[in-house]
Amino acid sequence: MVDYKIAREHIRNNIKPITDILNSYLRGENVSEIEEILRRVGRGGKLPEWYENLKNGSSMKNLDGKTIGSVIEMTLVGALEKNILCQFNLPKLEINPAKGVDIPGLNLGVKSPSENFCTSEPFFSAYERILGNENDSIVLLTDYQTAKKNPPPVRIQIIKSEYLYGSEMADKNLCFIARKNKEMLFSLDETLCKKMLQFLCFVNQSDWRAKSLISLLSHLFEGDIEIDKIINKIEKDFHKKKAQNIRKGIIELDESELEKIIKIRESNQKVYSIINSCSDWVIDNHKDFARMPNENEWNRFLKSPLDGKIGMSFALQWRYNFGSIFSDNRTIKIPLNTNEKLPLIES
């Protein structure tokens, strides 16, 4: 019986040589050795239309992001089967994103952002924002934005690569807050913990009140004095922002938004007040759309390491931002000590 977990771990441990092999194919080197694999995973058992161009090292036809993603996925399968996974005697791999994962035979996703670090993916559940995916992913940062501006022949290359476990495909900042509060909040009141999870998954961080509540959640168990200091700062920020909006002719912030934050300062049970204010925000902004976590999502949350590494926002689709793992060659350490301060993350 094939142990796919061991196969995936082998891929993770060999991500650098995999990237080197993939880049050589993308430069048109030895592409013929994976011709039969590309034919098998191609539509209708035929070689993709870009094959000859790739083999000859010339500019690929229809140089758009979707085509490049397809080229990378198929060529990656060739690189894995031909060079990396031979020892595992696996069934032949296929590419089938319709099954919810790009390479279902390995339960492995493939993400190929360009220099803006972003990709968009189908939206299934808001709880993916904290729980991540149920499959691991290879993230391949391409030079597509630069390459398409160059004179032909245009050859796409992988600049950097990372292997992310499923739980790491979640929002870094929001996971930090969830991890910091989970144990103490669960001990205090399980329902409050569920409300926190719901808010973090559905929150719109560009909304003024939501952003203020995020700040308070970041210091939830640091005492009433600290909470009051933060609310005082939020109040000053509100009046400053309101004055700026008036000067710019922008619609003013509604005073009722500030009043909902001020009520927390007046409360004698600030933890309860903050969490219930978060729940109120969800109801005010999402109505019935923002359901509470189901049993499976809740159990995954309780077991999760909450070690998200990327940025995530959503509209009709997820927008993944991989800047925190690729920009300036920095990998920001996820603090495990809940007394550590919230890291600064690029927006």
Secondary structure, DSSP 8 states (H G I E B T S, - for coil): ---HHHHHHHHHHTHHHHHHHHHHHHTTSSGGGGHHHHHHHSGGG---TTHHHHHHT---SS--HHHHHHHHHHHHHHHIIIIISGGGT-------GGGTSSBTTTTEEEE---TT-EEEEE---TTHHHH--SSEEEEEEE-HHHHTTS-SS----EEEEEEE-GGGSSBHHHHHHHHHHHHHHHHH-HHHHHHHHHHHHH--TTSHHHHHHHHHHTTTTS-HHHHHHHHHHHHHHHHHHHHHHHHHT-----HHHHHHHHHHHH-S-HHHHHHHHHHHHHHHHHGGGS----HHHHHHHHH------BEEEESSEEEEE-HHHHGGG-------STTS-------
